[in-house]
């Protein structure tokens, strides 16, 4: 059973961080470069970002359970625990705060595209904040990959 839980620990990190990088830095740019309709590209990219957000929250939940079971009360002294907590908080902030706000701005702009409406500046500001949080998450994810063996010791 120990080997299975350790394998799931490593798979969770791989899926979460790999997904962050694949979607954010490969799939989304290709969508915008390939599709002629930026609104369609944004909609598809938004669905991919929402998907990886849920994957991240699920992965974080498993990683935190794994670490708590592995280290008990000593888990709070482990940097890898706090790294996963920070990544989970950033994911939750994006998933439940920023993304719904951006979706509401798009709805409020209807029937126009948000970037052609008076809400353009607000949307662009929140999109920038979202992008910065995503970059921070991605870099923390690399750190998590590098430190993944620390969770197994």
Phi and psi restraints in degrees (value plus and minus 20) as a CYANA .aco file:
   2 UNK   PHI     -82.2   -42.2
   2 UNK   PSI     -61.7   -21.7
   3 UNK   PHI     -86.3   -46.3
   3 UNK   PSI     -56.9   -16.9
   4 UNK   PHI     -84.9   -44.9
   4 UNK   PSI     -65.3   -25.3
   5 UNK   PHI     -85.5   -45.5
   5 UNK   PSI     -56.1   -16.1
   6 UNK   PHI     -87.6   -47.6
   6 UNK   PSI     -59.2   -19.2
   7 UNK   PHI     -84.5   -44.5
   7 UNK   PSI     -63.0   -23.0
   8 UNK   PHI     -84.6   -44.6
   8 UNK   PSI     -54.3   -14.3
   9 UNK   PHI     -79.2   -39.2
   9 UNK   PSI     -70.6   -30.6
  10 UNK   PHI     -89.2   -49.2
  10 UNK   PSI     -58.2   -18.2
  11 UNK   PHI     -84.0   -44.0
  11 UNK   PSI     -61.3   -21.3
  12 UNK   PHI     -80.0   -40.0
  12 UNK   PSI     -64.8   -24.8
  13 UNK   PHI     -82.7   -42.7
  13 UNK   PSI     -64.9   -24.9
  14 UNK   PHI     -81.6   -41.6
  14 UNK   PSI     -67.6   -27.6
  15 UNK   PHI     -85.2   -45.2
  15 UNK   PSI     -65.2   -25.2
  16 UNK   PHI     -84.7   -44.7
  16 UNK   PSI     -76.2   -36.2
  17 UNK   PHI     -91.2   -51.2
  17 UNK   PSI     -60.0   -20.0
  18 UNK   PHI     -81.1   -41.1
  18 UNK   PSI     -60.7   -20.7
  19 UNK   PHI     -84.8   -44.8
  19 UNK   PSI     -61.4   -21.4
  20 UNK   PHI     -75.8   -35.8
  20 UNK   PSI     -69.3   -29.3
  21 UNK   PHI     -91.5   -51.5
  21 UNK   PSI     -61.7   -21.7
  22 UNK   PHI     -85.2   -45.2
  22 UNK   PSI     -63.8   -23.8
  23 UNK   PHI     -94.7   -54.7
  23 UNK   PSI     -69.3   -29.3
  24 UNK   PHI     -91.2   -51.2
  24 UNK   PSI     -52.6   -12.6
  25 UNK   PHI    -138.4   -98.4
  25 UNK   PSI     -21.3    18.7
  26 UNK   PHI    -145.0  -105.0
  26 UNK   PSI     -79.6   -39.6
  27 UNK   PHI     -85.8   -45.8
  27 UNK   PSI     -70.2   -30.2
  28 UNK   PHI     -81.1   -41.1
  28 UNK   PSI     -67.1   -27.1
  29 UNK   PHI     -81.8   -41.8
  29 UNK   PSI     -56.0   -16.0
  30 UNK   PHI     -86.5   -46.5
  30 UNK   PSI     -59.5   -19.5
  31 UNK   PHI     -78.3   -38.3
  31 UNK   PSI     -68.1   -28.1
  32 UNK   PHI     -89.8   -49.8
  32 UNK   PSI     -51.1   -11.1
  33 UNK   PHI     -98.2   -58.2
  33 UNK   PSI     -48.7    -8.7
  34 UNK   PHI    -116.3   -76.3
  34 UNK   PSI     -57.2   -17.2
  35 UNK   PHI    -105.7   -65.7
  35 UNK   PSI     115.4   155.4
  36 UNK   PHI     -92.3   -52.3
  36 UNK   PSI     -44.0    -4.0
  37 UNK   PHI    -117.6   -77.6
  37 UNK   PSI      86.2   126.2
  38 UNK   PHI     -85.1   -45.1
  38 UNK   PSI     -51.7   -11.7
  39 UNK   PHI     -86.1   -46.1
  39 UNK   PSI     -62.9   -22.9
  40 UNK   PHI     -85.0   -45.0
  40 UNK   PSI     -64.0   -24.0
  41 UNK   PHI     -80.1   -40.1
  41 UNK   PSI     -61.7   -21.7
  42 UNK   PHI     -85.4   -45.4
  42 UNK   PSI     -58.4   -18.4
  43 UNK   PHI     -85.2   -45.2
  43 UNK   PSI     -65.8   -25.8
  44 UNK   PHI     -85.6   -45.6
  44 UNK   PSI     -64.3   -24.3
  45 UNK   PHI     -81.3   -41.3
  45 UNK   PSI     -60.9   -20.9
  46 UNK   PHI     -80.4   -40.4
  46 UNK   PSI     -59.4   -19.4
  47 UNK   PHI     -86.4   -46.4
  47 UNK   PSI     -58.7   -18.7
  48 UNK   PHI     -86.6   -46.6
  48 UNK   PSI     -60.7   -20.7
  49 UNK   PHI     -85.7   -45.7
  49 UNK   PSI     -58.1   -18.1
  50 UNK   PHI     -84.9   -44.9
  50 UNK   PSI     -61.2   -21.2
  51 UNK   PHI     -81.1   -41.1
  51 UNK   PSI     -67.8   -27.8
  52 UNK   PHI     -90.0   -50.0
  52 UNK   PSI     -44.8    -4.8
  53 UNK   PHI     -83.4   -43.4
  53 UNK   PSI     -65.9   -25.9
  54 UNK   PHI     -86.4   -46.4
  54 UNK   PSI     -60.0   -20.0
  55 UNK   PHI     -79.9   -39.9
  55 UNK   PSI     -62.7   -22.7
  56 UNK   PHI     -82.9   -42.9
  56 UNK   PSI     -63.2   -23.2
  57 UNK   PHI     -86.0   -46.0
  57 UNK   PSI     -60.5   -20.5
  58 UNK   PHI     -85.2   -45.2
  58 UNK   PSI     -63.4   -23.4
  59 UNK   PHI     -84.0   -44.0
  59 UNK   PSI     -64.5   -24.5
  60 UNK   PHI     -80.1   -40.1
  60 UNK   PSI     -61.8   -21.8
  61 UNK   PHI     -79.6   -39.6
  61 UNK   PSI     -67.2   -27.2
  62 UNK   PHI     -84.3   -44.3
  62 UNK   PSI     -64.5   -24.5
  63 UNK   PHI     -80.8   -40.8
  63 UNK   PSI     -61.3   -21.3
  64 UNK   PHI     -87.9   -47.9
  64 UNK   PSI     -61.9   -21.9
  65 UNK   PHI     -81.3   -41.3
  65 UNK   PSI     -66.4   -26.4
  66 UNK   PHI     -77.1   -37.1
  66 UNK   PSI     -68.3   -28.3
  67 UNK   PHI     -86.8   -46.8
  67 UNK   PSI     -59.8   -19.8
  68 UNK   PHI     -84.9   -44.9
  68 UNK   PSI     -63.4   -23.4
  69 UNK   PHI     -86.7   -46.7
  69 UNK   PSI     -53.5   -13.5
  70 UNK   PHI     -93.7   -53.7
  70 UNK   PSI     -62.4   -22.4
  71 UNK   PHI    -132.3   -92.3
  71 UNK   PSI     -28.7    11.3
  72 UNK   PHI      38.4    78.4
  72 UNK   PSI    -156.0  -116.0
  73 UNK   PHI     -86.0   -46.0
  73 UNK   PSI     -37.6     2.4
  74 UNK   PHI     -97.7   -57.7
  74 UNK   PSI     -28.6    11.4
  75 UNK   PHI     -79.7   -39.7
  75 UNK   PSI     -51.2   -11.2
  76 UNK   PHI     -90.0   -50.0
  76 UNK   PSI     -31.2     8.8
  77 UNK   PHI    -115.4   -75.4
  77 UNK   PSI     -19.2    20.8
  78 UNK   PHI    -117.9   -77.9
  78 UNK   PSI     104.9   144.9
  79 UNK   PHI     -83.1   -43.1
  79 UNK   PSI     -55.2   -15.2
  80 UNK   PHI     -83.7   -43.7
  80 UNK   PSI     -54.2   -14.2
  81 UNK   PHI     -80.8   -40.8
  81 UNK   PSI     -67.6   -27.6
  82 UNK   PHI     -89.2   -49.2
  82 UNK   PSI     -50.5   -10.5
  83 UNK   PHI     -84.5   -44.5
  83 UNK   PSI     -64.9   -24.9
  84 UNK   PHI     -85.1   -45.1
  84 UNK   PSI     -61.6   -21.6
  85 UNK   PHI     -79.6   -39.6
  85 UNK   PSI     -65.7   -25.7
  86 UNK   PHI     -82.6   -42.6
  86 UNK   PSI     -64.2   -24.2
  87 UNK   PHI     -83.4   -43.4
  87 UNK   PSI     -60.0   -20.0
  88 UNK   PHI     -84.8   -44.8
  88 UNK   PSI     -60.2   -20.2
  89 UNK   PHI     -85.5   -45.5
  89 UNK   PSI     -61.3   -21.3
  90 UNK   PHI     -84.2   -44.2
  90 UNK   PSI     -60.5   -20.5
  91 UNK   PHI     -82.9   -42.9
  91 UNK   PSI     -66.0   -26.0
  92 UNK   PHI     -83.7   -43.7
  92 UNK   PSI     -60.7   -20.7
  93 UNK   PHI     -81.3   -41.3
  93 UNK   PSI     -61.1   -21.1
  94 UNK   PHI     -90.8   -50.8
  94 UNK   PSI     -68.0   -28.0
  95 UNK   PHI     -85.6   -45.6
  95 UNK   PSI     -61.7   -21.7
  96 UNK   PHI    -127.0   -87.0
  96 UNK   PSI     -27.7    12.3
  97 UNK   PHI    -135.5   -95.5
  97 UNK   PSI     -86.5   -46.5
  98 UNK   PHI     -92.5   -52.5
  98 UNK   PSI     -67.1   -27.1
  99 UNK   PHI     -82.8   -42.8
  99 UNK   PSI     -64.3   -24.3
 100 UNK   PHI     -83.4   -43.4
 100 UNK   PSI     -55.4   -15.4
 101 UNK   PHI     -84.3   -44.3
 101 UNK   PSI     -63.1   -23.1
 102 UNK   PHI     -86.2   -46.2
 102 UNK   PSI     -58.7   -18.7
 103 UNK   PHI     -83.5   -43.5
 103 UNK   PSI     -58.9   -18.9
 104 UNK   PHI     -87.0   -47.0
 104 UNK   PSI     -58.8   -18.8
 105 UNK   PHI     -81.4   -41.4
 105 UNK   PSI     -59.1   -19.1
 106 UNK   PHI     -83.2   -43.2
 106 UNK   PSI     -63.3   -23.3
 107 UNK   PHI     -84.6   -44.6
 107 UNK   PSI     -61.9   -21.9
 108 UNK   PHI     -84.8   -44.8
 108 UNK   PSI     -45.0    -5.0
 109 UNK   PHI    -101.4   -61.4
 109 UNK   PSI     -34.3     5.7
 110 UNK   PHI     -75.8   -35.8
 110 UNK   PSI     121.8   161.8
 111 UNK   PHI    -109.3   -69.3
 111 UNK   PSI     -16.9    23.1
 112 UNK   PHI    -106.2   -66.2
 112 UNK   PSI     142.8   182.8
 113 UNK   PHI     -93.6   -53.6
 113 UNK   PSI     124.5   164.5
 114 UNK   PHI     -78.0   -38.0
 114 UNK   PSI     -55.0   -15.0
 115 UNK   PHI     -95.9   -55.9
 115 UNK   PSI     -25.7    14.3
 116 UNK   PHI    -130.5   -90.5
 116 UNK   PSI      -6.9    33.1
 117 UNK   PHI    -135.0   -95.0
 117 UNK   PSI     157.3   197.3
 118 UNK   PHI     -90.2   -50.2
 118 UNK   PSI     -31.8     8.2
 119 UNK   PHI    -108.8   -68.8
 119 UNK   PSI     -16.1    23.9
 120 UNK   PHI     -73.1   -33.1
 120 UNK   PSI     -69.1   -29.1
 121 UNK   PHI     -84.7   -44.7
 121 UNK   PSI     -61.7   -21.7
 122 UNK   PHI     -84.0   -44.0
 122 UNK   PSI     -64.1   -24.1
 123 UNK   PHI     -82.6   -42.6
 123 UNK   PSI     -65.0   -25.0
 124 UNK   PHI     -82.1   -42.1
 124 UNK   PSI     -59.3   -19.3
 125 UNK   PHI     -84.6   -44.6
 125 UNK   PSI     -66.7   -26.7
 126 UNK   PHI     -88.2   -48.2
 126 UNK   PSI     -53.8   -13.8
 127 UNK   PHI     -84.6   -44.6
 127 UNK   PSI     -60.1   -20.1
 128 UNK   PHI     -84.1   -44.1
 128 UNK   PSI     -63.4   -23.4
 129 UNK   PHI     -82.2   -42.2
 129 UNK   PSI     -63.5   -23.5
 130 UNK   PHI     -80.8   -40.8
 130 UNK   PSI     -62.1   -22.1
 131 UNK   PHI     -84.4   -44.4
 131 UNK   PSI     -60.1   -20.1
 132 UNK   PHI     -85.7   -45.7
 132 UNK   PSI     -64.7   -24.7
 133 UNK   PHI     -80.9   -40.9
 133 UNK   PSI     -59.4   -19.4
 134 UNK   PHI     -85.1   -45.1
 134 UNK   PSI     -61.7   -21.7
 135 UNK   PHI     -82.6   -42.6
 135 UNK   PSI     -64.8   -24.8
 136 UNK   PHI     -80.6   -40.6
 136 UNK   PSI     -65.4   -25.4
 137 UNK   PHI     -78.4   -38.4
 137 UNK   PSI     -64.5   -24.5
 138 UNK   PHI     -82.6   -42.6
 138 UNK   PSI     -61.9   -21.9
 139 UNK   PHI     -89.8   -49.8
 139 UNK   PSI     -60.2   -20.2
 140 UNK   PHI     -82.6   -42.6
 140 UNK   PSI     -54.9   -14.9
 141 UNK   PHI     -82.1   -42.1
 141 UNK   PSI     -60.4   -20.4
 142 UNK   PHI     -81.7   -41.7
 142 UNK   PSI     -61.2   -21.2
 143 UNK   PHI     -81.3   -41.3
 143 UNK   PSI     -61.9   -21.9
 144 UNK   PHI     -82.1   -42.1
 144 UNK   PSI     -62.1   -22.1
 145 UNK   PHI     -81.1   -41.1
 145 UNK   PSI     -66.4   -26.4
 146 UNK   PHI     -81.9   -41.9
 146 UNK   PSI     -59.4   -19.4
 147 UNK   PHI    -109.4   -69.4
 147 UNK   PSI     -17.6    22.4
 148 UNK   PHI     -75.6   -35.6
 148 UNK   PSI     -54.1   -14.1
 149 UNK   PHI     -87.7   -47.7
 149 UNK   PSI     -42.2    -2.2
 150 UNK   PHI     -84.5   -44.5
 150 UNK   PSI     -48.3    -8.3
 151 UNK   PHI     -96.0   -56.0
 151 UNK   PSI     -31.9     8.1
 152 UNK   PHI    -121.5   -81.5
 152 UNK   PSI     -25.8    14.2
